[in-house]
């Protein structure tokens, strides 16, 4: 999805609601310095905004206003006359000498944490937050309407007249203008959903029934749709941290907020018939993941009545220029404030420069028709509706007219027709295909219902094959295909041998996700990059094709693998896989690397080829995982879920001339942890044991890494096959501080670098029987049984926003022959 994001931005970067009153400009002090976070309102109204870090603002309204009110703590409030219509490039100078408000005490400059009335109010918000809103009722029900839009922004005459849009000028006939940024934009995607939500606070259960869904634009492209779906991330402003795009932002209502934000009690007034306090907040330091804005809070319940949040310009986040959030609450009765409307705008762009082009992602969620105290049995919440029921996607105009809790504006109504027309334009189809190819790596051949690729795997190199070329294809009728065939052919210029891989998958039952799959692969592979044996008939490790490696990359294996599997998902995110595999293994370079083992039935008592049939049962649980699609292949749209895997393998000697009878039990647990405001920790624990005697090719190799790529779950200071085990336990920890530390260092602050630390260790044993069985092999067999082998690393990420470099250190076993005490690895990619 990150690759797709970059491709979308590259493409779109190369290329109405006409309000009655529009204003834009800059606020400065008498010395000419910009005034950040100043309040800008249409006089006599509550329609307003605050200036950004550079003192700039944009504001618009459907109503006519003749003056603008600009204020900030420590300065005299100014009233600026406006002409009718647009008022751009205003320069407003504030004079020092702020006035005292009647209702509140005003503080100037960096705010003290002591004797600050705003912080006293904040503490009361913390005390009341768990008994406000929906938590005040035992049961609840409400309607939820969500509208998600995807727009190309910063449209000007140079874009309209460019050759890029030649023949597509009609799309610019009706352009809209953002009320947040003041930029013109062209809508390209619209998704509407209507759902009913049920909850029971006594049972701590909630379920959401999707009743209608309507798409336009790129709805048939999984890569683009998954990117857009990521905007659906749920958040609660009362939480300590708000997570957007894999980053945790400190909430202004957080208990840690007093160490992160300045708070000022700026005003008090009635909202409806409720007296509320207005608190302005802004960050204490730059380059941290923070917001600026203000909120209104009731003076008795201390429930939020209205809040806006804008990510600060200096925040350490890539590809996002703006994140702006508004939430409005309605008063149900004297003491209950319920969320009415939630609006979120994200401005994605390759650059944070003001005039750079990009993509808007806008989500509007409206809540209504609240009903309380309707008890339902526990079984009600376990019965889930089918979100892919065709009726949900075929709702007529009458349904949407009755259930849209917020009407579409003129431009939104035209998106469906616009996109249908645009898809018929050959030039647009060409651009769309380019983006699709870059994002997925496949070239679509629509008339054959086939995709050619993956293009990123076309060339490779290793010591056994030399230069390697590869070509592949897959069937593709649509993103929800019930079956898929895929295959490839490869050829090594050095060994002059053809390799191949073929797989087939069939979705037999959509409700239980019963899938039958199988295939065959004959190829050269670098085994030992994972503690679990590979059963992927199309997969290939980075190490198998690395052009540059540390030391000799000659411990390669020729593999002939055939598999047949049946997979079932009886419960959400819980999969059961049962299958069989037959593999033949032999060394790809026998003179340098041997897989030989003792075999009394072979000539000379030594065998060089392993033949093995295994039956495998795998249980996989991924709580919190979100996917899109209902075909045989689905696409993940988040990476915040944990993964628990239990694998039992039984080898059957004699069946299909299989060589060994053994059992293997393995367990792994991977968990990403969002550690408050100090970044993200990734942890993985793996344990396993093999019962019975097996040769080197079937033992558990501790994953070394002789490439220059940073590969999680490997040990970059170990060579391939340096440690081999039949019993093992390993731990991997990697923490990304997301720039939390570097942001405190003045010389590094503006670079937006991110610090990464890693710690990993493994312990294992290898029985004497297994050592003896593989004694003909020409590599020493050793396990880390004297002490836990461990490494640590320090890394710097976000170099030029795409590169990461890691410095890896070996902790022990330094007396091993040719032990690598230090290694440098790196990687590149596009992340927020």
N, C-alpha and C positions, 0 to 999 in steps of 0.2 A: 504494500500500500504506500510505503514511503517513496518507492520508485515511481509509482503512479502519480503521486503528488508532484514530484519534481517535473515529470514530463508534462503534466497539465499546465504547470506554471510557465515552463519554457514556451509552450505553444501559445498560451493566452497572453503572455507578456510581449510577444512579438506582434502582436497585432494592435405616460409620466404623470408621476404626481407633480404637477407644476404648482408649487406653493404660492400663496399670496404674498408672503414676506420671507425674504432670504437675506441673511447677513453673514459675513465672513470677514475675518481680519486678525489683528494681533493686538495684545494688551502689553504695554510697557510701563516702566516707572519713569521718573523724571530724569534718571541717568541714562535712559535708553535701553536698559536691560529688560528682557522678557519677564512677565509676571505669570508664573505657572500656577495652575489650580484656581485662577480667579473665577468668580461666579458671574455668569452672563445670562440675563433674563430679559424677555420682553416685558417692558414696564407694565405693571398692573396685572401680571399673570404669573403662573407657576411654570410656564414653559421656558426652559433654560438649559444650560450646559456649563461645563467648566473648561478653561483653557488647558491645552496640553503642555508638555514639558517646555515647548518653545514659545509658549504664550499665545498660540494660535487657536482659533475657534471657528466653528460653523454652526449656524442655527437657522431653522426654518419653521414656518407655521402655515396652516391653512387659513388663519385669520389675518386681518389687517392690523398692523401695529405701527405707531408713529414714533416710538422711542425705545431705546435699549438701556437697561440698567446694568452697570458693571461695578462690582465691588470685590474687595479682598481685605482680609484682616490687616490692619495697620495703615490702610489707605482710605482716602475720602471717596465715597460712592459717587460715580459719575452717571449722568443721564445724557444719552447720546441721541439726538434727533435722527430719524430715518425717513428717507424718501420712500414712496410707494414702490413695491416690487423688490428688485434685487439691490442689495447694498454690499458690494464686495470691496476687498482691500482696505477696510477700515483700519486706522491706526489710533488706538485709544490710549492716552497717557493718564495714569493715575497719580495723584499727588499724595504724599505721605501725610499722616495725621488722621488716622481712622477714628470713627466715632463709636461710642458705647451704645449697644442696643439696650432697650428697656428691660427685656426679659432675661438677658444672659450676661455673663462676664466674657469679654473677648480677650484672647491671648494672642501675642504677636511672636512671629519667628518659630524656632524649634520649640515644641510644646513640652512642658514639664509633665512627668508622670504623677507628680504629687499635687494634691489640691486642685485637680483638673476636673471640673464638673462633667465633662464629656466622658471621662473614664469612669466616673461614679455611675453614670447612666449605663455604660457598657457592662459594668459588673452586674447590674440588675437585669440586663438582657441575658447574660449567661445564666443567672439564677432561674429565669422564667422560661428559657427556651424549650425545655423538655415538657412543659405543660401548656404550650401555646398551640394554636391551630388545630389540625386534625387529631392531635394527641388528647384533646379535651373530650373526645367521644369514644365510646366503646367500639362502635361500628360506623362505617362511612361508605358513601358511594358518590361518584361524580363523573361528569363527562369531560373528555379531554380531546381537544382538537389541536393538531400539530401541522404546521406548514413549514416546509424546508425549501429554501431557494438557493440557487447556485448561479452567480452572475459574473460576467466579465465587466471589470470596472475601469475607470479613468478613460472614458471614450471621448476623444476630441477629434477635430477636423483632420489631423494627420492620420488617425486610424481609419476614419471613414473613407478618406481618399486614397488610402494605401492600396497597392496591388494585391495585398493579402486578401482584401474583401471585394475585389473586383467581381462583379456579377452577383454580389450579395448585399448591395447597398440598401435593399428593402428592409433589412433587419434593424436599421437605424431610424426608421420613421418615427417610432415612439420610444424615446429614452427616458429613464427615470433618474431621479437625483436622490442620493442618500441624505436623510435628515441628520445623520450622525457625522459623516465626513464631507458632505457637499460634493461628492464625485458623481458624475453621470455613470450609469451602468446599463448593461444589456443582459436581461434575464435569459438563462440558458437551460435551467433545470427547475422543475417544481414537483414536489412530492407532498401530498396531503394525506393525513390519516385521521380517522375518528375512532375513538375507543371509549370503553366504559371501565372505570377502575373501581374495584371493591376492596375493602380492607377491614380487618378486625384487630384492634389494638390489644384485646385480651388474649387472643391467640397468636398475636404477632405474625399475621399472615396478610398477604395482599396478592391480588391477581388483576391482570389487565386483559380485557377481551377486545381484540381488534375487530371492529365492525365494518370499516371501509378503508380503502387505500386507492390512491390515484396517482399515477406517475406520468411525467413528461420528460423529454430530453434523453439523457444517457441511461435510461432505466434498464437497457439490455446489456450494458457493459459492467461486469462484476467489479473490475478494478476501480472504475470511476464511482460506481454506486457504493462500494465499500468505503471509499474516501469520504463521500458525502454522509454516509451513515454514521461515521465517527463523530459527527456533530451532534448526535443524539445523546451524548454522554450526560448522564443524570448528575445533578449537583444540588446541594442544599446550602443556602447561604449561611445557615447557622453552624455548619460544620467548621472545624478549625482550618481545614485545607480544602480548596476547590481544585479538582483535577481536570485539566484541559490539555489535550494533545500530549499525553505522557508526562506532564509537568504538574507539580503541586504548587498552587498559588496560595499564599496565606490569606485567609478570609479577613475582611475588616471587622467581622464579628468574632474572630478567633480569640481564645484565651491567651494566645501568644501575640495578639495584635498590638498590645501596648509596647512590645519591644521592636515592632516592625513599622508601626504607623505613628504619625502625629494625628491627634484628634482635637477638634475645636468645636465647641458648642456655639453654632453660628446664628441660630434663629429659633423661634418657636411660633406656632400658628395653628389654626384649626385646619384639619384635613377632613372635609365633610363636617361632622359635628363632634370630632374627636380632637382634643388638644394634643399636639405632637411637638417633639423637639427635633431640630435639624442639626445633624452632626456632619461636619466636613472632615474627611480623612485624606492623608497623602503620605507617601513612604518617607521613612527616616533616612534611607540610603538608596543609592542608585544600583542598577544592575541586578537587583533581586527580583524574584517572581512575586510582584505586588501589584495592587490596583491603586487608583485614585478615584475620588468621587464623593458622594454624600448619601445619607439615608435619613429618613424620618421615622421616629419611634414614638409610640403612644406613651403618655405620661403615667398611666396606671397599670396597664398590662405589660408594658415594655415589649410589645410585639412590634415588628417592623411593619410599617404602613407603605413604605416606598423606598427603593434603593436603586442606585446605579453604580456600576463598577466599570472602570476602563483600565486596561492593562497599561502600565507605564511604558513609555517609548524605550527606555533603557533596559527593560526586562530581558533576561538571557533566554530568548526563545527565537528559533529560526523560522524563516518563511512566513511569519505572521507579523503584519504591521499593526493591526488593531484587533483587540477583543473588547467588545462593549456589551454590557448586560444591563437590562432594565427589568425590575420586577415590581409589579403593582399588586397590592392586596386590597380586598374589599372587607368592609365591616359587616359581619353577619348579624351580630347583636352588640350589646354593650361591651362584651369582653372577647369576642372571637374575631380574629383577623385571618382570612383565608386567601391563599394565592389566587389571583384572578388572571394575570397575564405575565408571561415570561418571554422576554425578547433577547436574543443573542445574535450579535454580528461579529464575524471573523473576516479579516481582510488578509488573504494569503497573497504573498508576493515574493519574488526573488530578492528584492531589495526593500529596505525600510525608508528609502528616499521618498519625499512627499509626492513626487510626480510619477513614481513607478507604477506600472500597470500590474494588475493581478486579478484575483478572483474573490468575490464575496461569498461567504457561506452564511446564510441568515436563517435562523430558526425562530418561529413564533409559536408559542404554546398558550392556549386559552383554556381555562378551567371554569366550569359552570354546572348548574343544576345539582348542587350538593344536597344529599339526603343522609340523615343520620339515624342511628339506633335502629337498624334493621338487621337483627341477628340472622346468621346463616350457618348451617352445619360446617364442620371442618372439612368434610368431603367436597363441599362446594368449591373450595379453594384449590383442591388437587385436580379438579376437572378443567383442563385447559382447552380452549378453542383452537382450531386449526388455523394458524395465521396465513396459510397458503391456500385456503379454500377459494376456489375460483370466483364464488359469489362476492367475496370481499373486494375483488378487483374489477367487478362488473357493475358496481352501483351506478344507478342512473342519476340524471340531473336533479330529479325530485329529492332523492336521498341527500345529495350534497346541499341543496337549497335549504333543507330542513335541519341539517346537522352541522353546517359551518358555523362555528361560534364567532367567527370573524370573517366578514365578507372579503372576497378577492378585490384588489383594486384593478383599475383598467389595464395596466400592463400585465399583471398576473393572469388575468382572464385571457390575454392574448398569447401566453406562452405555449399552450397546447397547440394552437394553430400554427404559430411561428415555427416551432420545432418540426412539425410534420412537413411544412414547406421547405425548411432548411435542409432536411435530409435528402430532398430530391435534387439539390444543387450539387453537381459533380465536384466543384472546387471544395465545398465544405466536406464532402465525403472523403476527399483526398486528405485534408487536414485531420479529420477524425481518424482515418486509418493510420496516419503517422503517429499520432498520440497513442493509439491502441497498440501499435507495434512496439514503441519504446517502453510502454508500461508493462506489457505482458510478455514480450519477446517472440510473439507469434504473428505471422502474416495470415490474415483471413482470406480464404478463397470461398466466397459465398456460394457460387454456383455449384461447387462440389461439396459444400458443407464440411470443409476440411481446413485446418490451420496448419501452416508450415512453421516448424521451429523445434525447439527453442533456439533462436538465433544466437543467444549469448553462450551456447555450448558448442558452437561450430568448430572452434579450434582449441587445441590443447597440446601438451607435451609431457612425456615422462621417459625414463631411461629404457623401458621395455619397448614402447611403441615409437619413440622418436616423436616427430610431428604427427599429430592426430587430427583428422577431419571427421565431422559428424553432421548428419542430416536427419531430421525427424519430422513427424506429422501426427496429428490427432483429429478425430472426428469432432465436429462442433456444429450442432444445429441451433444451440442456444444455451444460455447460462444454466438452465434447469433440465438439461438432457438426462433422461433416465438411464442411459448407457453411454459408455465412451470407450473407444479403442485408441491406443496410442503406441507408437513405436519409433525406433531409430536404427540407422545403420552407421557404423564408424569404420575407419580404416587407418591403420598405422603405417606410415611410410618406412619405418625402420624394420618392423617385424613382418610387414607385408601380409597382414592378416585382417580379415573382415570380422567385425564384432556387431552384435545386434542386441536389441532389447524390445520386448513386446508385452503389452498389458491390455487386459479387458476388464471392465467393471460394469456390473448390472445392478440397478436398484430394483429389487423384487417387491418391496413394500415400503411405501413412503412414510406411513404412520410409525412403524418401528425402525425405519431406516435399515432394513434388511438388505445387505449388499453382498453379492457374489463377485469375487475378483480372482484373477490369476494371471500368470504370464511366465515368460522365460527370458533370461539374460545370459549371454556369453560375452565376457569382456575382461579387461584388465583392471584391477581395483587395488587401491591401497587400503587393506583391512587394518583393523586396530585403531581407528579413529573414534570408536565408540565401544563401550563395554558390552553392548548388546549386539548380537550378530545381525548383519544386514539381511532383510527379506524384501528389499525394494528392488523390483526388477527393472526400474528405470533410473534409479538414483545413482549419483556418482559424487565422490568426495572431492573437495578442492585439492587435496594432496595428490590425487591420482593424475592431475593434469598441471601441476605447478611447474612453471618454467624455471623458477629460481627456488632452490632449497638449501638448507644448511646441511653439509655433508652429503653422502651418497643417498640418493632416493631410489634404491634398488630392491627394497623389500616389498615387491609387488606380487600379486597373486592373480593367476588366471582362474576365473570363476564361471561355472556353468550352473545357474540357479533356476529352478522351476518351482512355482508356488501355486497353491490353490487355497483361498480363504473365504470364510463366511463371517460377516460382521453384523452385529445387531446393536441398536441403541434402545434398550427397554425403558430407560429413564433419561430425562434431559441431561445431556453431557456425560452420560455413563455408557461406555461402549464395551462390548464383549466381542472378541475376535478369536475364532477357532480355525485352525488350518494346518496344512502340511506343506513341507518343502523338501526338495531333494537337491543337494548341492554336490558338485565335484570341484575340488580345489587342488591346484598344483602351482608351484612357483613359476612366475613369469621369467625369472632370471636365475636358473638353478645354480650357476657357477658362483653367484654372489649371495644368494639367499635360498635356503633349503627348508622344505616342509616335510622332509623324510621322517619316517618313524619305523619302529621295529614291528615286523609282520612276518611271523613264521611261515605263512602260506605263500609269501611272495618269493620270487627268485632272489637268492642271496639273503633272504630274511629281512629285507628292507623294502618298504613301499614309498613311492614318491607322490602318489595321488590319493586323496581322501574322497570317499564316496559316502554320503550320509543322508539318511531320511529322518526327518524330525516331525513330530506333532507338537504344535504350539498352541497354548491358550493364553490370551492376553486380556487383562482388565485395565481399562483406561478411564479415569475420572477427571474431568476438567471443569470444576465448579466455576460459574461466572463467565464461561466462554460464550461469546456472541458470534453468530454466523449469519450470512445471508444466503438465500437460495434454498431450494428444496430438491435439487437434482442429485445425481450420483456423486457429484463433487460440489462442495460448498466452500465459500471463502470466509476466512476469519476476518472480523472487523475490530478486534481488540487483542491486546497481548498482556492483559492485567490478570489473567486467571492462573491458578495453580494447576499442576499436572501430577497426578498420582498414577503410577504404572506398576502392575504386578504381572510378571511374565514367567510361565512355567513351560519348560521344553523337555520333551521326552524323546530320546533317540532310540530307534528300533533296529537292532542289529539283524542282518539277514534280509530284511524287507527291501526289495529292489537292489539287492547286493550291498546293502548298507553295512558299514564296517564296525560301528560301535553302538553299544547299549549304555546309555547314561541318562541322568536327570540333571536339570539345571533350574534353579529358582533365583529370580532377580526382582528387586524392588527399587524404584526411584521416585523421588519427590522433588519437584521443582516449584519454587514459589517466588514471585516478585513481591517485594515489600515497599510500599510508599512510606518512607520514614519521615513523616511530617514535612517540614520545610527544608530538610537537609538532603534530599535526593532519593534515589531509588536503589534498593539492594536486591540483587538476584542471588538466590541460593538454590543449590541442588545437592541432594544426598542420594547416594547409590550404594546398594549392598547386593551381594550375590554369592552363590556357591554352586559348584559343579560336583555332583555325586557320581563317581565312576572314573575310569581311566580314559582320557582322550588325548590326541596329539596336539602339537602346537597350533595347527590351523583352527582348532575348535576351543582353545583356551581363551580366557579373558585377558586381552592385552591392555595394559594401562595406556590410555590414549596419549601418545606423544605428539609432537608437532614440529616437524622440520621445515615447515614453510615459513614465509615472512608474514603470513596473515594471522591476525588475532582471531582465534577460534575458541569460543566459550566451551567449557567442559573438556578442554584438553590441557596438557602440561607442556608449555612451550620450551622448557629446558630439558625435556626428555626426547631421545631419539625413538623412532618407531621400533617396537619390540624390545625396548630397553628393560622393561619390567613385564613379566608374564605371570598370571595368577590363576588359581582355580577357586580361591576364596578371596573376597575383597570387600572393602568399605571405603568410600571416597566422599569428600566434601568440597564443594566449590562455592566461594563467596566473591561477589563483585559488586562494589558500591560506586555509583555515579553521583557525585555531589552536585551536579548540574550548575557548577560555577559558584556555589555558595561560599567557598573559601577564596577563590581568585577575585571575587567581587569586592573583597575587603582590601586588596592590594592595589594602590593607585596606578602603578605602571601596567598592571595586567587587566584592570577593570574594563577598559573599552574593548579589549580583544574578545570578550565573551567566551573565554576558554572554559572547559569543564574538566574537573579533576576526577580521576577514576582510580580506585585502589582495589587490589585483588588478593585473595588468600585462598590457597587450595592445598589439599593434602589427600593422601591415599595410603592405606595399609592393605597388605595382601600376603597370602601364603601360596606355595606350590608344593604339592606332595612329591615325595621321592619317586613314587610310582609313575607319576606323569613326567617327571624329569627323565627317568630311565626310558620311558616309551618314546620320547622325542630326542633321545641322545644322538641319533645320526645327524640331526640338524646342525648346520654349521654356524649357529649363533648361540652364545651362552644364555641359559634360561635362569633368570633370577627374579625373585619377588621381594618387595619391600617389607620383609617380616621382622627385621631387627628393630626398626623404628618406623614411624609414620613418615613417608616421604612428603616433603612440603616445599612449596614455592610461594613467593609473594611478588607483587608487581605494582608499579605506579604508572599511570597513564595520563595523557593530556588529550582531551577530545575537543571537537568543534573547531579544529584548526581550519581557517577559511571556511567554516561551517560544514565541511564534508569529511575532513581527515581526522584520524585518531592514531596516536602512537603510544605503544606500551613498552616499558622497560621492566623486564622480567628477571628475577633473581632466584637462584637455586638455594634452598635452605640447608640440605644435607646430602649424604651419599656423594660427597665431593671426590672420594677416592676411586670412583668408578672409572674404568678406562674411557678416555675421551669425553669425560663428563663436561657438559656445557654449563658453566656457572652463571652465564649472563646471556640474554637473548633480547633482541629488539623485534617486535612485531607491530603490525599496524593494519588498519582497515579504512574503508571509506564508505560513505552512504549518506542518505538524506533523512534526517530526523528533525523533529521539532526541538 
